[in-house]
Amino acid sequence: MPHMQNLGAGDDRRVAIIGAGPAGLVAARWLKQAGFTPVIFEAAAALGGQWNTDATGSGTWTGMRTNTSRIMTAFSDLDHLPEVASYARQDQMQAYLVRYADHHGLLAHLRLNHPVQRLERCSAGGWTIVTAAPDPQEYGFTRVIIATGRHRAPMLPDLPGLERFSGRFGAQHAASYTGSAAFRDARVLVAGCSISALEIAADLATGGAASVIASYRRQRYILPKLVAGVPTDHVMFNRAAALASEALPFPAMMEGLKAKVLGIAGNPAQFGARHPDPDIAVAGIAQSQGFLPAVAEGRIAVRPWIDHIEDQKVIFTDGTEAEVDAILLGTGYRIALPFCAPAIADALGLAADGHGTALRLAAQTFHPDLEGLAFLGLYDLVGPYFPVLELQARWIAQCFATSGQHPSRVELAEALSGWTPEAAGMAQPMHIAAIDFARRLQAEPDLAAFPALKRALVFGPLSPASFRLCGPAALPDAPARILAAAASFGAMPDQNCTAEEAAFLNMILGAQDGPDLKIVNG
């Protein structure tokens, strides 16, 4: 029987956090700021989550680079070291998270090698956490934050004959990929048009594979990582994009987005890939620096989706076929919360085993019937996660600390009245999610109060520091950080708006390009 440790029940200042990846660590940092004592349960022997390659379920590999820039893959009060390039390596990301934990005094709050086996409601109130053998322990807490990550359980497509594939390297999900060296001189098929699938195909194409085939159902528009030397996430994910999404009708916004994407990246068909759907909302967007150039160079052959597999032969939906040695399935992930008791899983809209594609949550965070339980980072985003994770962590800490800030049970129930798994499972653009959490937190800056930062705030990157300008969590050096982020990579050397930017401000905000410009929160 597990030994009971009363670490939280009856002590409202102790909060359990499940997961010591980026989400769990930033949650702990802001809980401490709010006067709580975090207790972080981590299954692995080291912190880092996905960035710890030794952790079960990690989809990263040694030498892998982030697909978001160093400024947008960091938290608001700790920069990457100067030697980190525009896109950090896996080991640099894990080192950053260790530095972050040390900087904020979180290391003493970690319980490594403590996999959570069960989370259930306690009969006396609050929540019971049971850790797994060989040394099972039982803990009681009033509040728990689940921060185990969205990309934990690989999703495998239903492909006739897949289980009988006889290629010498077999078939595996992209989550198991450890680098191109293992596939030297092999004929590899990469299935899917996700970012990971495209990046793996490009890695293999330049890493010694004999041939690479990319097979997918629909062609997405594909952005590069860099636009004239500037990271794409600085160009695409900013307040200007968020404001446009609120001010313009959806079709007009999508047409504007498509024009911007085509201007930056071109049409995939120009490189020899397939034609995407003319409606960019239907086609979707992915990102890879090397995929389309490799297609244009003949290093990657693009094929339609797989119809079926016969031994080592793959037959595509257009009737063509190819013999391959390996199949890598970059086909996404399901939500996996296997430790949740069936009653919790049912409330969340998951199967009894805790798996599913979306969580029934208000604001991706709370459920009216799960008081004291919060969920952090368990959603799909298009764009960088770190700024959004920090804003959500700050909001959760604020809700836990101040009862008047926490949505009421009635408000949460009303927010879920129109919930559907299809809508909840869709990936949300990062800038929209960030602004939403910032407004809940009352951390979205008023441009009228910061006229000297106007251009950087609207057209610069949606950096974490841009949400530390005002309120009790304001950083004294936030203005300098914001200007530095906007000026990085030579993107915005001064704060003088271009004619195009001024026209945008007049159109979207209905105001002159002057110091009286104001964004109204709502």
C-alpha positions in Angstrom: 0.0 0.0 0.0 1.3 3.5 -0.7 2.4 5.6 2.2 0.2 8.7 2.7 2.0 12.1 2.9 -0.2 15.0 3.6 1.7 17.6 1.6 -1.2 19.8 0.6 -4.5 18.9 2.1 -5.2 21.5 4.8 -2.3 23.6 3.6 -3.6 26.0 0.9 -0.2 27.2 0.1 1.1 23.9 -1.3 0.3 23.2 -5.0 1.1 20.0 -6.8 2.5 20.3 -10.4 2.6 17.2 -12.6 5.4 17.6 -15.1 8.8 19.4 -15.0 8.9 20.6 -18.6 8.6 24.2 -19.7 4.9 24.4 -18.6 5.5 22.8 -15.1 8.6 25.0 -14.4 6.9 28.3 -15.4 3.9 27.3 -13.3 6.1 26.7 -10.3 7.9 30.1 -10.8 4.7 32.1 -10.8 3.1 30.1 -8.0 6.2 31.0 -5.9 5.7 34.6 -6.9 2.1 34.4 -5.6 3.2 33.0 -2.3 2.5 29.3 -2.9 4.9 26.4 -2.4 5.1 24.2 -5.5 5.7 20.5 -5.4 6.8 19.3 -8.9 6.3 15.6 -9.7 8.5 14.5 -12.7 8.6 10.9 -14.0 12.1 11.3 -15.5 15.5 11.5 -13.7 15.9 15.1 -15.0 13.7 18.1 -15.7 13.1 19.4 -19.2 10.0 17.5 -20.5 10.3 17.1 -24.3 13.7 18.7 -24.2 15.1 15.9 -22.1 15.9 13.2 -24.7 16.1 10.6 -22.0 12.5 11.2 -20.8 9.9 8.6 -21.9 7.8 10.2 -24.7 10.3 12.8 -25.7 10.1 13.6 -29.4 13.4 15.5 -29.5 16.8 14.1 -30.5 20.4 15.2 -30.0 21.3 18.0 -32.4 17.7 18.9 -33.1 17.0 22.6 -33.5 13.9 24.4 -32.3 11.4 25.6 -34.9 10.8 28.8 -33.0 13.4 31.6 -32.5 15.5 32.0 -29.3 13.6 35.1 -28.3 10.2 33.4 -28.6 11.4 30.2 -27.0 12.3 31.8 -23.6 10.5 33.2 -20.7 10.2 36.9 -19.8 12.9 37.2 -17.2 15.7 35.0 -18.5 17.3 35.2 -21.9 19.3 32.6 -23.6 23.0 32.8 -23.3 24.7 35.0 -26.0 26.3 32.0 -27.8 22.9 30.5 -28.6 22.1 30.9 -32.3 18.8 32.1 -33.8 17.4 28.6 -33.2 18.6 26.7 -30.2 19.7 23.1 -30.1 18.0 20.5 -27.9 20.9 20.5 -25.4 20.8 24.3 -25.2 17.0 24.2 -24.5 17.4 21.7 -21.7 20.3 23.8 -20.3 18.1 26.9 -20.4 15.4 25.1 -18.5 17.9 24.0 -15.8 19.2 27.6 -15.6 15.6 28.9 -15.3 14.8 26.5 -12.5 18.0 27.4 -10.7 17.4 31.1 -11.2 14.0 31.0 -9.6 14.9 28.5 -6.8 12.8 25.7 -8.2 15.3 22.8 -8.0 14.5 22.2 -4.3 10.8 21.8 -5.3 11.5 19.0 -7.8 10.6 15.4 -7.0 12.4 13.6 -9.9 11.8 9.9 -10.6 8.3 10.3 -9.2 5.9 9.2 -12.0 2.3 9.9 -11.1 0.2 6.7 -11.3 -3.1 8.1 -10.3 -4.9 11.4 -9.7 -8.3 11.2 -8.0 -10.7 13.3 -6.0 -10.1 12.9 -2.2 -13.2 12.1 -0.2 -12.3 14.8 2.3 -11.9 17.4 -0.4 -9.0 18.3 -2.7 -7.0 15.8 -4.7 -5.0 12.6 -4.1 -1.8 11.9 -6.0 -0.3 8.4 -6.0 3.1 7.9 -7.4 4.2 4.6 -9.0 6.3 1.7 -7.8 9.0 0.8 -6.7 8.3 3.3 -3.9 4.7 4.2 -4.1 3.6 7.3 -2.1 0.2 8.9 -1.7 -0.1 12.7 -1.3 -3.0 15.0 -0.6 -3.3 18.5 -2.2 -6.0 21.2 -2.3 -4.8 22.3 -5.7 -3.1 20.5 -8.6 -1.8 21.8 -12.0 -1.4 19.2 -14.8 1.4 20.3 -17.1 2.5 17.1 -18.8 2.5 18.5 -22.3 0.3 18.1 -25.4 2.6 15.9 -27.4 2.9 12.7 -25.4 1.0 9.9 -27.1 1.9 9.2 -30.7 -1.2 8.9 -33.0 -0.9 6.2 -35.7 -3.0 6.3 -38.8 -5.1 3.4 -40.0 -3.1 2.1 -42.9 -4.0 -1.3 -44.3 -0.9 -3.6 -44.2 1.1 -1.4 -41.9 1.5 -4.1 -39.3 3.0 -6.4 -42.0 5.5 -3.9 -43.4 8.7 -5.8 -43.9 11.3 -3.0 -44.5 14.5 -3.6 -42.7 14.0 -0.5 -40.4 10.4 -1.1 -39.8 7.6 1.5 -39.3 7.7 3.9 -36.3 6.2 7.2 -35.2 8.3 10.3 -35.7 8.5 10.6 -31.9 11.0 7.8 -32.0 13.3 9.5 -34.5 16.8 10.0 -33.1 18.6 11.5 -36.2 19.5 10.7 -39.8 22.6 8.6 -39.0 20.4 5.6 -38.2 18.9 5.7 -41.8 22.1 6.2 -43.8 21.7 4.6 -47.3 18.1 3.7 -46.5 15.0 4.4 -48.6 12.8 6.3 -46.2 9.1 7.3 -46.5 8.0 10.1 -44.1 4.2 10.2 -43.8 2.5 13.4 -42.8 2.8 17.2 -43.4 3.3 18.3 -39.8 6.3 20.4 -38.9 8.0 17.4 -37.4 7.4 15.3 -40.6 8.8 18.0 -42.8 11.8 18.7 -40.6 12.6 15.0 -40.4 12.3 14.6 -44.2 14.6 17.5 -44.8 17.1 16.1 -42.2 17.1 12.7 -43.9 17.5 14.3 -47.4 20.7 16.0 -46.4 21.8 13.4 -43.8 22.7 10.4 -46.0 19.5 8.6 -46.7 19.5 6.9 -50.1 16.1 8.4 -51.0 13.3 10.2 -49.2 9.6 10.2 -50.0 7.1 12.6 -48.3 3.5 11.3 -48.4 0.6 13.3 -47.1 -3.2 13.7 -47.5 -3.2 17.5 -48.0 -0.6 19.9 -49.0 -0.1 22.7 -46.5 1.4 26.1 -47.2 5.0 25.9 -45.9 6.8 28.8 -44.3 10.5 29.0 -43.9 12.1 29.6 -40.6 13.7 32.9 -41.8 12.4 35.7 -43.9 15.3 37.9 -45.1 17.3 36.9 -42.1 14.5 37.5 -39.6 12.8 34.6 -37.8 9.3 33.9 -39.2 7.8 33.9 -35.8 8.8 37.6 -35.5 7.0 38.4 -38.7 3.9 36.3 -38.4 3.0 36.3 -34.7 2.6 39.8 -33.5 -0.1 42.2 -32.1 -0.8 43.4 -35.6 -1.9 39.9 -36.6 -4.0 39.6 -33.4 -5.7 43.0 -34.1 -6.4 42.1 -37.7 -8.0 38.8 -36.6 -10.4 40.8 -34.4 -11.1 43.7 -36.7 -11.5 42.0 -40.1 -14.2 39.5 -41.3 -12.8 36.0 -41.2 -12.6 35.6 -45.1 -10.7 38.9 -45.4 -8.3 37.9 -42.6 -7.6 34.6 -44.3 -7.1 36.3 -47.7 -4.6 38.7 -46.1 -2.8 35.8 -44.3 -2.6 33.9 -47.6 -1.2 36.9 -49.4 1.4 37.3 -46.7 2.4 33.6 -46.7 2.7 33.5 -50.5 4.7 36.7 -50.5 7.1 35.2 -47.9 7.3 31.6 -49.0 5.7 31.1 -52.4 3.4 28.3 -53.4 4.6 24.8 -52.6 3.8 23.8 -56.2 6.5 26.2 -57.4 9.0 24.0 -55.7 7.6 20.8 -57.2 5.3 19.9 -54.3 1.6 19.6 -54.6 -0.9 22.4 -55.0 -2.5 23.4 -51.6 -6.2 24.1 -51.4 -6.8 27.7 -52.4 -8.5 28.3 -49.0 -5.6 28.6 -46.6 -7.9 27.8 -43.7 -8.6 24.4 -45.3 -5.0 23.7 -46.4 -3.3 24.8 -43.1 0.2 26.1 -42.6 3.4 24.3 -41.6 7.0 25.4 -41.3 10.4 24.0 -42.4 13.5 25.8 -43.6 14.8 22.9 -45.7 11.8 20.9 -47.0 10.8 22.8 -50.1 14.3 23.5 -51.3 15.0 19.8 -50.9 12.0 19.1 -53.0 13.1 21.6 -55.6 16.6 19.9 -55.7 15.1 16.4 -56.1 16.3 15.2 -52.7 12.7 14.6 -51.6 9.9 13.1 -53.8 6.4 14.1 -52.9 3.6 11.6 -53.2 -0.1 11.5 -52.2 -1.4 9.6 -49.2 -0.8 5.9 -48.7 -3.6 3.6 -49.9 -2.1 0.4 -48.5 1.1 -1.5 -47.8 2.2 -4.9 -49.2 5.3 -6.2 -47.5 8.0 -3.7 -48.4 5.9 -2.0 -51.0 3.9 1.2 -50.4 1.0 1.8 -52.8 -0.3 5.4 -52.9 -3.8 6.7 -53.6 -2.9 7.6 -57.2 -1.9 4.0 -58.0 1.9 4.6 -58.0 4.1 2.6 -55.7 7.5 2.5 -54.1 9.7 0.0 -52.2 11.1 1.5 -49.0 13.2 0.4 -46.1 11.6 2.5 -43.4 8.3 4.3 -42.7 8.3 7.3 -40.3 4.8 8.5 -39.3 4.7 12.2 -38.5 1.0 12.0 -37.9 0.5 13.8 -34.7 -0.3 13.1 -31.1 -3.3 12.4 -28.8 -3.7 13.9 -25.4 -2.6 11.4 -22.8 -3.6 11.7 -19.1 -3.6 8.0 -18.2 -3.2 8.8 -14.5 -6.5 10.6 -14.3 -9.3 8.7 -12.5 -12.2 7.7 -14.9 -14.4 10.4 -13.3 -11.9 13.1 -14.2 -11.4 11.7 -17.7 -15.1 11.6 -18.3 -15.5 15.2 -17.2 -12.7 16.2 -19.5 -14.3 14.4 -22.5 -11.6 11.8 -22.6 -11.9 8.0 -22.9 -11.7 6.1 -19.6 -8.0 5.5 -20.2 -7.3 9.2 -20.3 -6.7 9.5 -24.0 -8.4 11.8 -26.5 -8.0 14.7 -28.9 -9.3 17.6 -26.9 -10.1 18.6 -23.3 -13.5 19.9 -22.2 -12.1 23.0 -20.5 -13.0 26.7 -20.2 -10.3 28.9 -21.5 -8.2 25.7 -22.0 -7.6 25.8 -18.2 -10.5 25.1 -15.8 -13.6 22.8 -15.5 -16.6 23.7 -13.4 -16.7 20.3 -11.8 -13.0 20.0 -11.0 -12.4 22.6 -8.4 -8.8 23.2 -7.6 -7.6 21.4 -10.7 -5.9 23.4 -13.5 -4.5 22.3 -16.9 -1.5 24.2 -18.4 -0.3 23.9 -22.0 -2.5 21.0 -23.1 -3.6 22.5 -26.4 -2.3 22.8 -30.0 -0.7 26.1 -31.0 0.5 27.4 -34.3 3.7 29.2 -33.3 5.8 29.6 -30.2 4.5 28.0 -26.9 6.7 29.7 -24.3 5.0 33.2 -24.2 1.6 31.6 -24.0 2.6 29.1 -21.3 3.9 31.9 -19.2 0.8 34.0 -19.5 -1.4 31.0 -18.7 0.8 30.1 -15.7 0.5 33.7 -14.4 -3.3 33.6 -14.8 -3.6 30.3 -13.0 -1.4 31.6 -10.1 -3.6 34.7 -9.9 -6.8 32.7 -9.9 -5.5 30.4 -7.1 -4.2 33.4 -5.1 -7.3 35.7 -5.4 -10.7 34.1 -5.3 -12.2 37.1 -7.0 -10.0 36.6 -10.0 -11.0 32.9 -10.5 -14.0 32.4 -12.8 -17.1 31.2 -11.0 -18.5 27.7 -11.5 -21.4 29.3 -13.3 -19.1 31.3 -15.6 -17.1 28.1 -16.4 -20.2 26.2 -17.1 -21.5 28.9 -19.5 -18.1 29.0 -21.2 -18.5 25.2 -21.9 -22.1 25.4 -23.2 -21.1 25.4 -26.8 -18.0 23.2 -26.4 -17.3 20.7 -29.2 -14.2 18.4 -29.5 -13.7 19.4 -33.1 -13.4 23.1 -32.3 -11.4 22.5 -29.1 -9.0 20.3 -30.9 -8.1 22.8 -33.6 -4.7 24.4 -33.4 -5.0 28.1 -32.4 -2.6 30.8 -33.6 -0.1 31.7 -30.9 -0.9 35.5 -31.0 -4.6 34.9 -30.5 -4.0 32.6 -27.5 -1.4 35.0 -26.0 -3.6 38.1 -26.2 -6.6 36.1 -24.7 -4.6 35.1 -21.6 -3.0 38.5 -21.3 -6.4 40.2 -21.2 -7.6 37.7 -18.6 -4.5 38.6 -16.6 -4.9 42.3 -17.4 -1.3 42.3 -18.7 -2.0 43.4 -22.2 -0.3 46.9 -22.5 -2.2 50.0 -23.5 -0.4 51.6 -26.3 -1.4 55.1 -25.2 0.7 54.5 -22.1 3.8 53.5 -24.0 4.0 55.7 -27.2 7.8 55.2 -27.5 7.2 51.5 -27.8 4.2 51.6 -30.2 5.9 50.2 -33.3 7.8 47.5 -31.3 4.6 46.4 -29.5 2.4 46.2 -32.6 4.8 45.0 -35.3 7.6 43.5 -33.3 7.6 39.9 -32.0 5.1 39.1 -29.3 7.9 38.6 -26.9 7.2 37.4 -23.3 8.7 40.7 -22.0 5.9 42.7 -23.8 3.5 41.4 -21.2 5.6 42.6 -18.3 5.1 46.4 -18.8 2.4 47.1 -16.3 0.8 45.7 -13.1 2.4 44.0 -10.1 4.6 41.8 -12.3 6.1 44.7 -14.2 9.8 44.5 -15.1 11.8 47.7 -14.8 13.8 46.7 -17.9 10.8 45.5 -19.9 10.9 48.5 -22.3 14.6 47.8 -23.1 13.8 44.1 -23.5 11.0 44.9 -25.9 13.0 47.2 -28.0 15.9 44.8 -28.1 13.6 42.0 -29.3 12.2 44.1 -32.0 15.6 45.3 -33.2 17.1 41.8 -33.1 18.2 40.3 -36.5 18.1 43.9 -37.9 14.3 43.7 -38.2 13.3 47.0 -36.6 16.3 49.4 -36.1 14.0 52.4 -35.0 10.5 53.1 -33.9 9.4 55.1 -37.0 6.5 53.4 -38.6 6.6 52.7 -42.3 3.9 54.0 -44.5 2.4 50.5 -44.8 2.4 50.1 -41.0 0.8 53.5 -40.5 -1.9 52.6 -43.0 -2.5 49.4 -41.1 -2.9 51.2 -37.8 -5.3 53.6 -39.3 -7.4 50.9 -40.9 -7.4 48.5 -37.9 -7.5 50.8 -35.0 -9.4 53.7 -36.6 -6.9 56.2 -35.2 -4.3 58.5 -36.6 -0.6 57.4 -36.4 0.0 59.6 -33.4 0.7 59.5 -29.7 -3.0 59.3 -28.8 -3.2 55.8 -30.4 -4.8 53.4 -28.0 -5.7 49.7 -28.0 -8.9 49.1 -26.1 -8.9 45.8 -24.1 -12.1 43.8 -24.2 
